[in-house]
Amino acid sequence: MMDIRNYEKFFGLHGYNSIKIFLKKDADRKRSEASISEILAPNTSLKLLNVEELRELYTKGVDKVFGVLKTLKTTAFIIAILSLISSLFHNLISKKIRWEFSNI
C-alpha cells in the first residue's frame, strides 16, 4: 500500500480523477478521514467521498443515463407512430387515386 503523500510525487494528483484508499481493519475511520482531508485541503478540486457518498454519486449518474435512454425510447416510439400513420395515409390516398382512375 502506498502512502498518500507519495502518490503525488509518483503520479501527480492532477492526472487522475479518483484515488481509492484502503484502511487497515483496526484503523480509526474518523481519524483517518480527518487526516486524509487535511492532506487534501490544499487541493480544493479534490473531495473525499465515503462509500455511501460514492454509491449515491454513482446511482445519480446511472439515473441520469437511464433518464436519457427513456427519453430516447419515447422519441423513437413517437417517430415510429408518426411514420406508421404517414405510411397508412400514403397507402390509402394512393389506393383511392388508383381506384378512381380505374373507374373512369
Residue pairs with C-beta under 8 A, 6 or more apart in sequence:
1 22
2 10
4 19
4 21
4 36
4 39
5 39
7 13
7 19
13 43
13 46
21 36
23 29
23 32
33 48
33 50
36 48
37 48
40 46
40 47
40 48
49 57
